[in-house]
Amino acid sequence: MRVVSLVPSLTESVAVSAPGLLVGATDWCSHPADLDVVRIGGTKNPDVEAVVRLRPDLVLANEEENREPDLAALRQAGLTVMVTVIRDLPQALAELDRVLTAGCGLTTRPGWLDAAEEAWSGAGPVAGGDGPRLKAVVPVWRRPWMVLGRDTFAGDLLARLGVDHLYAGHAERYPRVPLDELRAAGADLVVLPDEPYRFTEDDGPEAFPGLPAALVSGRHLTWYGPSLAEAPRVLRAALR
């Protein structure tokens, strides 16, 4: 089988679980570090003709990360496209199982997927079982400022760790919110991931004076794949 992945999380999942299947991936597919496949452009602007030339049996995509016109063009070229929908942890685990077994033909679930499920089943609130839940704003971009809104995978992971982001009820999934409104939202902390915007100690915390800032790994907060097995530990350490 020949597989092209248009999603970094799924690229890593397939590469780790079934080495040799992947023949193409996006420029943003950074894991595993030694991945040696044809690069076919970005998640939002893949080179459709380059994908077709690779003659894949399966193209892996995601409804949030990839654009429907590109997926339609791939289907029109005769390719099979499997599109994942991931809004929370249970959905992520189920979709990963579907991609790897039904899509890629694995006869058994990979060990890391079982480890991820076990790790999250034992994950508790950052503040401890009896401690108060924390309220946070979670920017994912600046200029303009954008934050986590409703129905996001990252928001679900944070909630499982006892951190409720304040825009979970917003009508949009990634709303643009003025900085002065974010500062006045009543958060206990601001959570700053290093992707898609790369927040750092010198770029982000200064915008929220007086508010504790937690710099977190975007891969552990937003990726659904092998990193899920260690994500509870990594995120808890950053959020404390």
C-alpha positions as CSV (number, residue, x, y, z in Angstrom):
1,M,0.0,0.0,0.0
2,R,1.1,3.6,-0.8
3,V,-0.1,6.4,1.5
4,V,0.1,10.2,1.2
5,S,-0.7,12.2,4.4
6,L,-1.8,15.8,4.4
7,V,-1.9,16.0,8.2
8,P,1.2,16.1,10.4
9,S,-0.4,14.2,13.2
10,L,-1.5,11.4,10.9
11,T,1.9,11.4,9.1
12,E,3.6,10.6,12.4
13,S,1.0,8.1,13.4
14,V,1.4,6.1,10.2
15,A,5.2,6.4,10.0
16,V,5.6,5.1,13.6
17,S,3.0,2.3,13.2
18,A,3.5,1.1,9.7
19,P,7.0,2.1,8.4
20,G,7.2,2.0,4.6
21,L,3.6,2.9,3.8
22,L,4.1,6.6,3.5
23,V,5.3,7.9,0.1
24,G,4.4,11.6,0.5
25,A,3.7,14.1,3.2
26,T,3.4,17.9,3.6
27,D,6.2,20.3,4.3
28,W,4.7,20.7,7.8
29,C,5.1,17.0,8.7
30,S,8.0,17.3,11.0
31,H,7.8,14.0,12.9
32,P,9.4,11.5,12.9
33,A,12.5,13.6,12.4
34,D,14.1,11.2,10.0
35,L,11.0,10.9,7.7
36,D,12.2,10.5,4.2
37,V,9.3,10.9,1.7
38,V,8.3,13.2,-1.1
39,R,7.1,16.6,0.1
40,I,3.9,17.8,-1.6
41,G,3.4,21.3,-0.2
42,G,1.4,22.6,2.7
43,T,-1.7,21.4,4.4
44,K,-3.7,24.3,3.0
45,N,-2.0,24.4,-0.4
46,P,-0.9,20.8,-1.4
47,D,0.4,20.2,-4.9
48,V,-2.4,18.1,-6.2
49,E,-0.6,17.0,-9.3
50,A,2.4,15.9,-7.2
51,V,0.1,13.8,-5.0
52,V,-1.4,12.2,-8.1
53,R,2.0,11.4,-9.5
54,L,2.8,9.4,-6.4
55,R,-0.1,7.0,-7.2
56,P,-1.2,6.6,-3.6
57,D,-3.8,4.0,-2.7
58,L,-4.9,6.3,0.1
59,V,-4.7,10.0,0.9
60,L,-5.2,10.9,4.6
61,A,-6.8,14.3,5.4
62,N,-8.6,16.2,8.1
63,E,-11.7,18.4,7.8
64,E,-10.1,21.2,9.8
65,E,-6.5,21.2,8.4
66,N,-7.2,20.6,4.7
67,R,-9.4,22.5,2.2
68,E,-12.4,20.8,0.6
69,P,-11.5,22.0,-3.0
70,D,-8.1,20.3,-2.7
71,L,-9.7,17.0,-1.5
72,A,-12.3,17.2,-4.2
73,A,-9.6,17.6,-6.8
74,L,-7.8,14.5,-5.5
75,R,-11.0,12.5,-5.6
76,Q,-11.7,13.7,-9.2
77,A,-8.3,12.4,-10.1
78,G,-9.4,9.0,-9.0
79,L,-7.7,8.9,-5.6
80,T,-9.3,7.5,-2.4
81,V,-9.3,10.2,0.3
82,M,-10.0,9.4,4.0
83,V,-11.1,12.5,5.9
84,T,-10.9,12.5,9.7
85,V,-13.0,14.6,12.0
86,I,-11.5,15.2,15.4
87,R,-13.0,17.6,18.0
88,D,-12.2,15.8,21.3
89,L,-10.0,13.0,22.7
90,P,-12.4,10.0,22.3
91,Q,-13.0,11.0,18.7
92,A,-9.2,11.3,18.1
93,L,-8.6,7.8,19.5
94,A,-11.4,6.4,17.4
95,E,-10.3,8.1,14.2
96,L,-6.7,7.0,14.7
97,D,-7.9,3.4,15.1
98,R,-9.9,3.8,11.9
99,V,-7.0,5.3,9.9
100,L,-4.6,2.7,11.0
101,T,-6.8,-0.4,10.7
102,A,-9.5,0.3,8.1
103,G,-7.3,2.7,6.2
104,C,-3.8,1.4,6.3
105,G,-4.7,-2.3,6.9
106,L,-3.1,-2.9,10.3
107,T,-4.5,-6.0,11.9
108,T,-3.8,-4.9,15.4
109,R,-3.8,-1.5,17.2
110,P,-0.3,-0.1,17.7
111,G,0.9,-0.1,21.3
112,W,1.3,3.6,21.5
113,L,-2.4,4.0,20.9
114,D,-3.2,1.8,23.8
115,A,-0.6,3.7,25.9
116,A,-2.3,7.0,24.9
117,E,-5.7,5.8,26.0
118,E,-4.3,4.5,29.3
119,A,-2.4,7.7,30.0
120,W,-5.4,9.9,29.5
121,S,-7.7,7.6,31.5
122,G,-5.5,8.3,34.5
123,A,-5.0,12.0,33.9
124,G,-6.4,14.3,36.6
125,P,-6.7,18.0,37.2
126,V,-3.5,20.1,37.5
127,A,-4.7,21.5,40.8
128,G,-5.4,18.0,42.2
129,G,-8.7,16.2,42.7
130,D,-10.1,18.7,45.3
131,G,-8.4,21.8,43.9
132,P,-10.3,24.5,42.0
133,R,-10.5,24.3,38.2
134,L,-8.5,27.0,36.4
135,K,-9.9,29.5,33.9
136,A,-7.7,30.3,31.0
137,V,-7.5,32.2,27.7
138,V,-5.7,30.2,25.1
139,P,-4.4,32.3,22.1
140,V,-3.3,30.4,19.0
141,W,-2.3,33.5,17.0
142,R,-1.5,37.2,17.4
143,R,-1.8,40.1,14.9
144,P,-4.8,39.5,15.1
145,W,-5.3,37.7,18.4
146,M,-7.2,34.4,18.0
147,V,-8.1,32.0,20.7
148,L,-9.5,28.6,21.2
149,G,-13.3,28.6,20.9
150,R,-15.9,25.9,20.9
151,D,-15.4,22.2,20.0
152,T,-11.7,22.0,19.8
153,F,-9.4,19.1,20.5
154,A,-7.0,21.2,22.4
155,G,-9.8,22.6,24.5
156,D,-10.9,19.1,25.4
157,L,-7.4,18.1,26.5
158,L,-7.1,21.2,28.7
159,A,-10.5,20.5,30.3
160,R,-9.4,17.0,31.1
161,L,-6.5,18.5,33.0
162,G,-8.8,20.9,35.0
163,V,-8.2,24.0,32.8
164,D,-11.4,25.5,31.3
165,H,-10.8,28.0,28.6
166,L,-13.1,31.0,28.7
167,Y,-14.2,31.0,25.1
168,A,-15.4,27.4,25.0
169,G,-19.0,28.6,24.5
170,H,-18.1,31.0,21.6
171,A,-20.0,30.6,18.4
172,E,-16.7,30.3,16.5
173,R,-14.1,27.6,16.9
174,Y,-11.2,30.0,16.7
175,P,-12.6,33.5,17.3
176,R,-10.7,36.8,16.9
177,V,-10.9,38.6,20.2
178,P,-9.4,42.0,21.0
179,L,-6.5,42.0,23.4
180,D,-8.2,44.3,25.9
181,E,-11.1,41.8,26.1
182,L,-8.8,38.9,26.6
183,R,-7.1,40.8,29.5
184,A,-10.5,41.5,31.1
185,A,-11.9,38.1,30.7
186,G,-11.2,37.0,34.3
187,A,-8.7,34.3,33.5
188,D,-6.5,32.6,36.1
189,L,-3.7,32.1,33.5
190,V,-2.9,32.4,29.8
191,V,-1.9,29.3,28.0
192,L,0.5,30.0,25.1
193,P,1.4,27.0,22.8
194,D,4.4,27.1,20.4
195,E,2.2,26.4,17.4
196,P,0.5,27.3,15.1
197,Y,1.9,30.7,16.3
198,R,5.2,30.2,18.1
199,F,4.7,31.9,21.4
200,T,7.9,32.2,23.5
201,E,9.0,33.7,26.8
202,D,9.7,37.0,24.9
203,D,6.7,36.9,22.6
204,G,3.3,36.5,24.3
205,P,3.5,36.7,28.1
206,E,4.2,40.5,28.0
207,A,0.8,41.1,26.5
208,F,-0.9,39.8,29.7
209,P,0.8,41.7,32.5
210,G,0.0,40.3,35.9
211,L,-1.4,37.1,34.6
212,P,0.6,33.8,35.0
213,A,1.6,32.5,31.6
214,A,2.0,28.8,30.8
215,L,4.2,28.1,27.7
216,V,3.2,24.7,26.4
217,S,4.2,22.3,23.6
218,G,1.8,22.7,20.7
219,R,2.6,19.2,19.6
220,H,1.4,17.8,22.9
221,L,-1.7,20.1,23.0
222,T,-2.9,19.9,19.4
223,W,-1.4,16.8,17.8
224,Y,-3.3,13.5,17.8
225,G,-0.8,10.7,17.4
226,P,2.0,9.1,19.4
227,S,2.6,12.3,21.3
228,L,-0.7,11.7,23.1
229,A,0.9,9.0,25.3
230,E,3.2,11.5,27.0
231,A,0.9,14.6,26.6
232,P,-0.7,14.4,30.0
233,R,2.7,14.4,31.8
234,V,4.2,17.1,29.6
235,L,1.2,19.4,29.7
236,R,0.7,19.0,33.5
237,A,4.3,20.0,34.1
238,A,3.9,23.2,31.9
239,L,0.5,24.2,33.4
240,R,1.6,24.0,37.1
